């Protein structure tokens, strides 16, 4: 079986499943994309690492990384190796003193670990053949929800962020990280970066 390298293309709310997200992986040297529905906490764990955020307390995947580094364990790669009845199966390939171990994992956890160890993500060709889609199909199946999620913080909504200064946005970003509201922090950080590019 041919092993295909994947990159993370997007993480977006899934329009088809409430509270779920679509993790979209794309083949490095091709046009096919692999959408995987994951939970909100799992999406958050991946997104905060991609956004280079530092949580106020270590998340589970950060703890795994610290534990592994403390004992000299490295993660070589992550492989999505099977797809059965719509469920993806993955393995984390870890190495210690020349010994290689394949550790079974949920795909979302494997990807969250991969981004922390900056190791490649692969899948086999038959998985992309059966579950890979093009960009248009992604947009139809996983629409981005525009409604704010229930229980979202009411203060300083992003829609009114235009009236806030960069200093106020940065203070709100720090508050969001302290509250462990990483979804809001990600939106605020995007707004800050947009302002800095424009200014």
C-alpha positions in Angstrom: 0.0 0.0 0.0 1.2 3.5 -0.9 1.7 5.9 2.0 0.5 9.5 1.2 1.6 12.5 3.2 -1.1 14.8 4.4 -1.2 18.4 5.6 -3.9 20.1 7.7 -5.9 22.3 5.4 -8.7 23.5 7.7 -10.6 23.0 10.9 -14.2 24.3 10.6 -17.5 23.8 12.4 -19.5 21.1 10.8 -22.9 22.2 9.4 -24.1 18.7 9.4 -23.4 17.7 13.1 -24.1 20.1 16.0 -21.0 20.7 18.1 -18.7 18.8 15.8 -15.9 20.1 13.6 -14.5 19.0 10.3 -10.8 18.4 10.3 -9.8 18.7 6.6 -6.5 17.0 5.6 -5.1 17.4 2.1 -2.7 15.3 0.2 0.7 17.1 -0.1 1.1 16.4 -3.8 -2.4 16.2 -5.0 -5.9 17.8 -5.0 -7.9 15.3 -2.8 -8.9 16.2 0.7 -9.8 14.0 3.6 -12.6 15.3 5.9 -12.8 13.8 9.3 -15.5 14.8 11.8 -14.1 15.4 15.3 -15.4 16.8 18.6 -15.1 20.4 19.7 -12.5 19.6 22.4 -10.3 17.7 19.9 -10.6 20.5 17.4 -9.6 23.0 20.1 -6.5 20.9 21.0 -5.3 20.9 17.4 -6.2 24.6 16.7 -4.4 26.1 19.7 -1.1 24.4 18.7 -1.5 25.5 15.1 -2.2 29.1 16.4 0.9 28.9 18.7 -1.2 29.6 21.8 0.0 28.7 25.3 -2.8 27.4 27.5 -2.9 28.5 31.1 -2.6 24.8 32.1 -1.2 22.0 30.0 -3.7 20.1 27.9 -3.6 16.3 27.7 -1.6 16.3 24.5 0.9 18.8 25.9 1.3 16.6 29.0 1.9 13.6 26.6 4.6 15.6 24.8 6.3 16.7 28.1 6.2 13.1 29.4 7.7 11.8 26.2 10.4 14.4 26.0 11.3 13.7 29.7 12.1 10.1 28.8 13.7 10.7 25.4 10.7 9.3 23.4 10.2 10.9 20.0 7.2 10.6 17.7 8.3 9.7 14.2 5.0 9.9 12.3 1.3 9.4 12.5 -0.5 7.1 10.1 -4.2 6.9 9.4 -4.2 3.2 8.5 -7.8 2.1 8.2 -11.4 3.2 7.5 -14.2 0.9 8.7 -17.9 2.0 8.5 -17.0 5.7 8.4 -14.6 5.5 11.4 -10.9 6.3 10.8 -8.2 4.4 12.7 -4.8 5.8 13.4 -1.4 5.0 14.9 1.3 7.1 16.6 4.7 5.7 15.7 7.1 6.4 18.6 10.8 5.7 19.0 13.0 5.2 22.0 16.7 4.1 21.8 16.2 2.6 18.4 13.0 0.7 19.4 9.9 1.5 17.4 6.4 1.1 18.7 3.1 1.6 16.9 0.5 2.9 19.4 -3.2 2.8 18.5 -5.0 6.2 18.7 -8.1 8.1 17.8 -7.3 10.1 14.7 -8.0 13.4 16.3 -5.6 12.6 19.2 -3.0 11.4 16.7 -3.2 14.7 14.7 -3.0 16.7 17.9 0.1 14.9 18.9 1.6 15.2 15.4 1.3 19.0 15.4 3.0 19.2 18.8 5.9 16.9 17.7 6.0 18.5 14.2 6.0 15.1 12.7 4.4 14.1 9.4 0.8 12.7 9.0 0.2 9.9 6.5 -2.6 7.8 5.3 -2.8 4.9 2.8 -3.9 5.4 -0.8 -7.0 3.2 -0.4 -8.4 5.6 2.3 -8.1 8.6 0.0 -9.5 6.6 -2.8 -12.6 5.7 -0.8 -13.1 8.8 1.4 -11.1 11.6 -0.4 -13.2 14.4 -1.9 -12.5 17.6 -3.8 -12.8 21.2 -2.4 -16.3 21.8 -3.7 -17.6 18.7 -2.0 -16.0 19.8 1.3 -17.8 23.2 1.1 -21.2 21.5 0.5 -20.8 18.9 3.3 -19.2 21.0 6.0 -20.7 24.5 5.9 -19.2 27.0 8.3 -21.8 27.9 10.9 -22.3 31.7 11.3 -24.4 31.5 14.5 -22.4 31.9 17.7 -22.2 28.8 19.8 -24.4 28.5 22.8 -22.7 29.7 26.0 -20.2 31.9 24.1 -18.8 34.8 26.1 -21.1 37.8 25.7 -18.4 40.4 26.2 -16.7 42.1 23.3 -18.2 40.0 20.5 -16.0 39.8 17.4 -18.6 41.6 15.4 -18.0 44.8 17.5 -14.2 44.3 17.7 -13.8 47.0 15.1 -14.3 49.6 17.8 -11.6 48.1 20.0 -8.0 49.1 20.0 -5.2 46.6 19.5 -4.3 46.9 23.1 -7.9 46.1 24.1 -8.0 43.2 21.8 -4.7 41.9 23.2 -6.1 42.2 26.8 -9.3 40.4 25.7 -7.1 37.7 24.1 -5.2 37.2 27.4 -8.5 36.9 29.2 -9.8 34.3 26.8 -6.7 32.2 27.2 -7.0 32.5 31.0 -10.6 31.3 30.7 -9.4 28.5 28.4 -11.8 29.7 25.7 -9.4 28.9 22.9 -12.0 29.2 20.1 -12.6 32.8 21.1 -8.9 33.4 21.5 -8.2 32.1 18.0 -10.8 34.6 16.6 -9.3 37.5 18.5 -5.8 36.6 17.5 -6.9 36.6 13.8 -8.4 40.1 14.3 -5.2 41.4 15.9 -3.0 39.9 13.1 -5.4 41.4 10.5 -5.1 44.9 12.1 -1.3 44.6 12.2 -1.2 43.7 8.5 -3.4 46.6 7.6 -1.7 49.1 9.8 
